[in-house]
């Protein structure tokens, strides 16, 4: 059990990166197990990573009293770790209010404080994981950083549902602004409920999911994808298990889309494999290990990224020397843009650049051996095939959007490759 405590402490320090002493709190509804205490692990890692001075002046309190969060006993904490509070209370009372727990915890934090929520959902039904994910991603009280699986539980117990979330307190000044931004957007484009329902779902832009041969052709381009290679995949192609079997590699899957993708994968996975790790993350806030991955595969994700500069910098840093990156993404085509196109792109929250702009950014951030290849014709054929075989998959508005703007060359679908 010390390994689980150690993993939580390392995850906390990875995002906080303290430059001064910390005030931390651990609240657990269950015993954290035998072995070293979480307090001793915390101080040891602070000393090792940030020096004796910071460790000596830092405080960490451990309590089993969950009610202490609600009676204002705690305040001005830099970090609060909650362990198995939701699942324990949910077993007793199905209507347990997770929002009140989150609000009480946030009120105990400093303005820039962090929260780690750890829950073992092995004995619980799927809707609880979805409920927690939905709450944490939609809450105006916190910024969602990432959801991870505890590696110790996967390796030692085959438990894929021992999960923790990393959050930070949201700036109060932005809370109300967030709400009004959404309603102003709806009003600006005169959208009604039917439009919102028709356009919802970023998974619509999964262009590599429907053709296994195409998927393998892309992965076979990697020289480094060999036995034991570490691969980070941003966005899903739903061929993850076959990937680790074929290449005998270790795969980290990150979903930047919706919580239901990860929920369904975790609950419905027929063949468990401890070489696969699922992560649900805010890519803009997620912190990656430097020089860690051999291969970075990015299908259908880059066009959701608001900060291309940060993306390529993070991508370069997380790859080992000689590591490879392969991206498939929408780019701005040579066709003339119009107001309707701009409006739809904004609604989908697509962030599009030209092919040359992306190539320049890759070069600027250190990648070499860069090449690009247009796949627009392949995408056009795929869309037509999907529409004829699975008409219920897309609404007419979605089909019109892609068909219209690909045919008019407003959009291109391009593959990019590079090396560190």
C-alpha positions as CSV (number, residue, x, y, z in Angstrom):
1,X,0.0,0.0,0.0
2,X,3.0,2.3,0.4
3,X,3.3,2.3,-3.4
4,X,-0.1,3.8,-3.8
5,X,0.7,6.6,-1.2
6,X,4.0,7.2,-3.0
7,X,2.3,7.5,-6.4
8,X,-0.2,10.0,-5.0
9,X,2.6,12.1,-3.5
10,X,4.7,12.1,-6.6
11,X,1.6,13.2,-8.7
12,X,0.9,16.0,-6.3
13,X,4.5,17.4,-6.4
14,X,4.6,17.0,-10.2
15,X,1.8,19.6,-10.6
16,X,2.6,21.9,-7.6
17,X,6.4,22.2,-8.1
18,X,6.8,24.1,-4.9
19,X,9.2,27.1,-4.5
20,X,8.3,27.5,-0.8
21,X,7.0,25.5,2.1
22,X,3.6,23.8,1.7
23,X,0.6,23.3,3.9
24,X,-1.1,20.0,3.0
25,X,-4.0,17.9,4.2
26,X,-4.9,14.3,3.6
27,X,-8.5,13.2,4.4
28,X,-9.3,9.5,4.0
29,X,-12.5,7.6,4.6
30,X,-10.6,4.4,4.8
31,X,-7.3,3.2,6.3
32,X,-4.5,3.8,3.8
33,X,-2.9,0.5,4.6
34,X,0.2,-0.8,6.2
35,X,3.8,0.3,5.5
36,X,5.2,3.8,5.6
37,X,2.8,6.7,6.4
38,X,1.9,9.1,3.6
39,X,3.3,11.9,5.8
40,X,6.8,10.4,5.9
41,X,6.7,9.7,2.1
42,X,5.6,13.3,1.5
43,X,8.5,14.8,3.6
44,X,11.0,12.5,2.0
45,X,10.0,13.4,-1.6
46,X,10.0,17.1,-0.7
47,X,13.5,16.8,0.7
48,X,14.7,14.8,-2.3
49,X,13.2,17.0,-5.0
50,X,13.1,20.5,-3.4
51,X,15.6,20.6,-0.6
52,X,15.7,20.3,3.2
53,X,14.6,23.9,3.9
54,X,11.3,23.5,2.1
55,X,10.7,20.1,3.6
56,X,11.5,21.2,7.1
57,X,9.1,24.1,7.1
58,X,6.2,22.2,5.3
59,X,3.2,20.8,7.1
60,X,1.1,17.8,6.3
61,X,-1.9,16.7,8.4
62,X,-3.6,13.3,8.1
63,X,-7.2,12.7,9.3
64,X,-10.0,10.2,9.0
65,X,-12.6,12.9,10.0
66,X,-14.3,13.8,6.8
67,X,-16.6,16.2,8.6
68,X,-13.6,18.4,9.4
69,X,-13.8,19.6,5.8
70,X,-17.3,21.0,6.4
71,X,-16.9,22.6,9.8
72,X,-14.1,25.1,8.7
73,X,-11.3,23.4,10.7
74,X,-9.0,23.7,7.8
75,X,-7.9,26.7,5.8
76,X,-5.2,28.1,3.4
77,X,-4.0,24.7,2.3
78,X,-1.7,24.3,-0.8
79,X,-2.8,20.7,-1.3
80,X,-5.7,18.5,-0.2
81,X,-5.7,14.8,-0.9
82,X,-9.1,13.0,-0.6
83,X,-9.1,9.2,-0.4
84,X,-12.2,7.1,-1.1
85,X,-14.6,9.5,0.4
86,X,-17.1,9.5,-2.5
87,X,-17.2,5.7,-2.9
88,X,-17.5,5.1,0.9
89,X,-20.4,7.4,1.3
90,X,-22.0,6.4,-2.0
91,X,-22.1,2.8,-0.7
92,X,-24.2,4.0,2.3
93,X,-26.2,6.7,0.5
94,X,-26.7,6.7,-3.2
95,X,-27.7,10.4,-3.2
96,X,-24.4,11.5,-1.6
97,X,-23.8,15.1,-2.7
98,X,-20.4,15.2,-4.4
99,X,-20.8,18.9,-5.2
100,X,-21.0,19.8,-1.5
101,X,-17.8,17.8,-0.8
102,X,-16.0,19.6,-3.7
103,X,-17.2,23.0,-2.5
104,X,-16.1,22.4,1.1
105,X,-12.7,21.2,-0.1
106,X,-12.2,24.2,-2.3
107,X,-13.0,26.5,0.6
108,X,-10.1,25.0,2.5
109,X,-7.6,25.8,-0.2
110,X,-5.5,28.8,-1.0
111,X,-6.4,30.6,-4.2
112,X,-3.8,28.6,-6.2
113,X,-4.3,25.3,-4.3
114,X,-4.5,21.8,-5.7
115,X,-6.8,18.8,-5.0
116,X,-6.2,15.2,-5.6
117,X,-9.2,12.9,-5.4
118,X,-8.5,9.2,-5.2
119,X,-11.3,6.6,-5.5
120,X,-11.4,2.9,-5.8
121,X,-14.4,2.1,-8.1
122,X,-13.8,-1.6,-8.5
123,X,-17.0,-2.5,-6.6
124,X,-19.1,0.2,-8.1
125,X,-21.3,0.5,-11.2
126,X,-20.3,2.5,-14.3
127,X,-22.5,5.6,-13.7
128,X,-20.6,6.6,-10.6
129,X,-17.4,7.1,-12.6
130,X,-19.3,9.0,-15.2
131,X,-21.0,11.1,-12.5
132,X,-17.6,12.0,-10.9
133,X,-16.0,12.9,-14.2
134,X,-18.9,15.0,-15.3
135,X,-18.9,16.9,-12.0
136,X,-15.2,17.6,-12.0
137,X,-15.0,18.7,-15.6
138,X,-18.0,20.9,-15.5
139,X,-17.5,22.5,-12.1
140,X,-16.8,26.2,-12.1
141,X,-15.0,25.8,-8.8
142,X,-12.0,23.9,-10.2
143,X,-9.8,23.5,-13.2
144,X,-9.6,19.9,-14.4
145,X,-6.0,18.7,-15.0
146,X,-6.2,15.0,-15.5
147,X,-7.6,11.6,-14.5
148,X,-5.2,8.7,-14.1
149,X,-5.2,5.0,-13.1
150,X,-3.0,4.0,-10.2
151,X,-0.2,1.9,-11.7
152,X,0.4,-0.1,-8.6
153,X,-3.3,-1.3,-8.5
154,X,-3.1,-2.3,-12.2
155,X,0.2,-4.2,-11.9
156,X,-0.4,-5.9,-8.5
157,X,-4.2,-6.4,-8.5
158,X,-5.4,-6.1,-12.1
159,X,-7.6,-3.3,-10.8
160,X,-8.2,-0.8,-13.6
161,X,-10.7,1.2,-11.5
162,X,-8.4,2.6,-8.8
163,X,-8.4,6.1,-10.1
164,X,-7.3,9.6,-9.1
165,X,-8.1,13.1,-10.4
166,X,-5.8,16.2,-10.3
167,X,-7.6,19.5,-9.9
168,X,-6.7,23.1,-9.0
169,X,-8.8,25.9,-7.6
170,X,-10.4,28.1,-10.2
171,X,-9.8,31.9,-10.0
172,X,-13.1,33.3,-8.6
173,X,-12.8,36.2,-11.0
174,X,-13.4,33.9,-14.0
175,X,-16.2,31.8,-12.6
176,X,-19.2,34.0,-13.6
177,X,-17.3,35.0,-16.8
178,X,-17.3,31.4,-18.0
179,X,-21.0,31.1,-17.8
180,X,-21.7,34.3,-19.6
181,X,-19.2,33.5,-22.4
182,X,-21.2,30.4,-23.3
183,X,-24.6,32.2,-23.4
184,X,-23.1,35.1,-25.4
185,X,-21.8,32.5,-27.9
186,X,-25.2,30.9,-28.3
187,X,-26.8,34.3,-28.8
188,X,-24.2,35.5,-31.3
189,X,-24.8,32.6,-33.7
190,X,-28.6,32.5,-33.1
191,X,-28.3,28.8,-32.1
192,X,-31.3,26.9,-30.7
193,X,-31.4,23.6,-28.7
194,X,-31.7,21.5,-31.8
195,X,-28.5,23.1,-33.2
196,X,-26.6,22.4,-30.0
197,X,-27.7,18.8,-30.0
198,X,-26.8,18.4,-33.7
199,X,-23.3,19.9,-33.3
200,X,-22.4,18.3,-30.0
201,X,-19.7,15.6,-29.7
202,X,-16.1,16.1,-30.6
203,X,-15.8,12.4,-31.3
204,X,-17.3,13.2,-34.7
205,X,-13.8,14.2,-35.9
206,X,-12.2,10.7,-35.4
207,X,-11.0,10.2,-38.9
208,X,-8.7,7.2,-38.3
209,X,-11.2,5.0,-36.4
210,X,-12.9,3.2,-39.2
211,X,-10.2,1.6,-41.2
212,X,-7.8,-0.8,-39.4
213,X,-5.4,-1.1,-42.4
214,X,-5.0,2.7,-42.4
215,X,-4.3,2.7,-38.7
216,X,-1.6,0.1,-39.0
217,X,-0.1,1.8,-42.0
218,X,0.4,4.9,-39.9
219,X,1.9,3.1,-36.9
220,X,4.2,1.1,-39.2
221,X,5.9,4.3,-40.1
222,X,7.5,4.6,-36.7
223,X,11.0,3.2,-36.5
224,X,11.0,3.2,-32.7
225,X,7.8,1.3,-32.2
226,X,9.4,-1.9,-31.1
227,X,9.3,-4.4,-28.2
228,X,8.9,-2.5,-24.9
229,X,8.7,1.0,-26.5
230,X,6.8,3.6,-24.6
231,X,4.1,5.2,-26.7
232,X,1.8,8.1,-25.8
233,X,-1.3,8.4,-27.9
234,X,-3.4,11.6,-27.8
235,X,-6.9,10.8,-29.0
236,X,-8.3,7.3,-29.5
237,X,-8.5,5.0,-32.5
238,X,-10.1,2.2,-30.5
239,X,-7.3,-0.2,-31.6
240,X,-5.3,0.1,-28.4
241,X,-5.3,-3.5,-27.3
242,X,-4.4,-4.8,-30.7
243,X,-1.5,-2.2,-30.8
244,X,0.2,-3.6,-27.7
245,X,-0.2,-7.1,-28.9
246,X,1.1,-6.4,-32.4
247,X,4.1,-4.2,-31.3
248,X,4.6,-5.6,-27.7
249,X,4.9,-2.1,-26.5
250,X,3.6,-0.1,-23.5
251,X,0.8,2.3,-24.4
252,X,-0.4,5.4,-22.6
253,X,-3.8,6.5,-23.9
254,X,-4.9,10.1,-23.4
255,X,-8.4,11.2,-24.2
256,X,-8.8,15.0,-24.7
257,X,-12.4,14.6,-25.7
258,X,-15.2,13.5,-23.3
259,X,-15.4,11.6,-20.1
260,X,-17.6,8.8,-21.6
261,X,-14.9,7.5,-23.9
262,X,-12.6,6.6,-20.9
263,X,-15.5,5.5,-18.8
264,X,-16.7,3.0,-21.4
265,X,-13.2,1.7,-22.1
266,X,-12.6,1.0,-18.4
267,X,-15.8,-0.7,-17.7
268,X,-16.2,-2.6,-21.0
269,X,-12.7,-3.7,-21.6
270,X,-12.9,-7.5,-22.2
271,X,-9.2,-8.3,-22.2
272,X,-7.3,-6.4,-19.4
273,X,-3.7,-5.7,-20.2
274,X,-1.4,-4.0,-17.7
275,X,0.7,-2.5,-20.5
276,X,-2.2,0.0,-21.2
277,X,-2.8,3.1,-19.1
278,X,-5.8,5.3,-19.6
279,X,-5.6,9.0,-19.0
280,X,-8.4,11.6,-19.3
281,X,-6.7,15.0,-19.3
282,X,-6.8,18.7,-20.0
283,X,-3.8,18.7,-22.4
284,X,-3.2,22.4,-21.8
285,X,-2.7,21.8,-18.1
286,X,-1.3,18.3,-18.0
287,X,2.3,17.9,-17.0
288,X,4.4,15.3,-18.9
289,X,7.6,13.5,-17.9
290,X,10.6,14.8,-19.8
291,X,12.5,12.5,-22.2
292,X,10.1,9.7,-21.4
293,X,8.3,8.4,-24.5
294,X,9.8,6.7,-27.6
295,X,6.8,7.5,-29.8
296,X,4.0,10.2,-29.8
297,X,0.9,9.4,-32.0
298,X,-1.6,12.2,-32.3
299,X,-4.6,11.2,-34.5
300,X,-7.4,13.8,-34.8
301,X,-6.4,16.0,-31.9
302,X,-4.2,18.9,-32.9
303,X,-7.1,20.9,-34.4
304,X,-8.6,21.1,-30.8
305,X,-5.5,22.7,-29.4
306,X,-5.7,26.5,-28.8
307,X,-1.9,26.8,-28.2
308,X,0.1,25.1,-31.0
309,X,3.4,26.6,-29.6
310,X,2.9,25.0,-26.2
311,X,1.7,21.7,-27.8
312,X,4.9,21.3,-29.9
313,X,7.1,22.4,-27.0
314,X,5.5,19.8,-24.7
315,X,5.6,17.1,-27.4
316,X,9.3,17.8,-28.0
317,X,10.2,17.7,-24.3
318,X,8.3,14.5,-23.5
319,X,10.0,12.5,-26.3
320,X,13.3,10.8,-25.8
321,X,16.2,11.8,-28.1
322,X,15.5,10.2,-31.5
323,X,11.8,9.9,-30.5
324,X,9.2,10.2,-33.3
325,X,5.9,12.1,-33.6
326,X,3.1,11.5,-36.1
327,X,0.1,13.7,-36.4
328,X,-3.1,13.6,-38.4
329,X,-5.1,16.8,-38.3
330,X,-7.4,19.3,-40.1
331,X,-5.7,22.4,-41.5
332,X,-7.0,25.4,-43.4
333,X,-7.1,24.7,-47.1
334,X,-6.6,27.1,-50.1
335,X,-10.3,27.8,-50.5
336,X,-11.9,31.1,-49.6
337,X,-13.3,31.3,-46.0
338,X,-16.7,32.8,-45.2
339,X,-18.7,33.8,-42.1
340,X,-20.6,30.6,-41.9
341,X,-17.4,28.5,-42.0
342,X,-15.9,30.7,-39.3
343,X,-19.0,30.3,-37.1
344,X,-19.1,26.5,-37.4
345,X,-15.4,26.2,-36.7
346,X,-15.9,28.3,-33.6
347,X,-18.8,26.2,-32.5
348,X,-16.8,23.0,-32.7
349,X,-14.0,24.8,-31.0
350,X,-11.6,23.9,-33.7
351,X,-8.3,25.8,-33.9
352,X,-7.0,25.6,-37.4
353,X,-3.7,26.6,-39.0
354,X,-2.3,26.2,-42.5
355,X,0.0,23.3,-43.4
356,X,3.0,25.6,-43.7
357,X,2.3,27.2,-40.3
358,X,2.4,23.8,-38.6
359,X,5.6,22.8,-40.4
360,X,7.3,26.0,-39.3
361,X,6.2,25.5,-35.7
362,X,7.5,21.9,-35.7
363,X,10.9,23.2,-37.0
364,X,10.9,26.1,-34.5
365,X,10.4,23.7,-31.6
366,X,13.3,21.5,-32.5
367,X,11.9,18.7,-34.6
368,X,13.9,17.4,-37.6
369,X,13.3,15.2,-40.6
370,X,9.9,16.8,-40.9
371,X,7.5,15.8,-43.7
372,X,3.8,16.2,-44.5
373,X,1.4,14.4,-46.6
374,X,-2.2,15.3,-47.7
375,X,-4.8,12.7,-46.8
376,X,-7.9,14.8,-47.8
377,X,-8.9,12.5,-50.6
378,X,-8.8,9.5,-48.2
379,X,-10.9,11.4,-45.8
380,X,-13.5,12.4,-48.4
381,X,-14.0,8.7,-49.4
382,X,-14.3,7.7,-45.8
383,X,-17.0,10.3,-45.1
384,X,-19.0,9.1,-48.0
385,X,-18.6,5.5,-47.0
386,X,-19.7,6.2,-43.4
387,X,-22.7,8.2,-44.5
388,X,-23.9,5.4,-46.7
389,X,-23.2,2.6,-44.2
390,X,-24.0,4.4,-41.0
391,X,-26.4,7.3,-41.7
392,X,-27.5,7.4,-38.0
393,X,-23.9,8.2,-37.0
394,X,-24.1,11.8,-38.3
395,X,-26.8,14.4,-38.5
396,X,-27.3,16.1,-41.9
397,X,-25.7,19.3,-40.5
398,X,-22.5,17.5,-39.6
399,X,-22.3,15.7,-42.9
400,X,-22.9,19.0,-44.8
401,X,-20.2,20.7,-42.8
402,X,-17.4,18.3,-43.8
403,X,-18.6,17.6,-47.3
404,X,-19.1,21.2,-48.2
405,X,-15.9,22.6,-46.8
406,X,-13.6,19.7,-48.0
407,X,-15.0,19.9,-51.5
408,X,-14.6,23.7,-51.5
409,X,-11.0,23.2,-50.3
410,X,-11.6,25.2,-47.1
411,X,-10.3,22.2,-45.2
412,X,-7.5,19.8,-45.8
413,X,-6.6,16.6,-43.8
414,X,-2.8,16.3,-43.4
415,X,-0.3,13.9,-41.9
416,X,2.8,15.4,-40.2
417,X,5.9,13.4,-39.2
418,X,9.1,14.5,-37.3
419,X,11.9,13.3,-35.1
420,X,13.4,14.8,-31.9
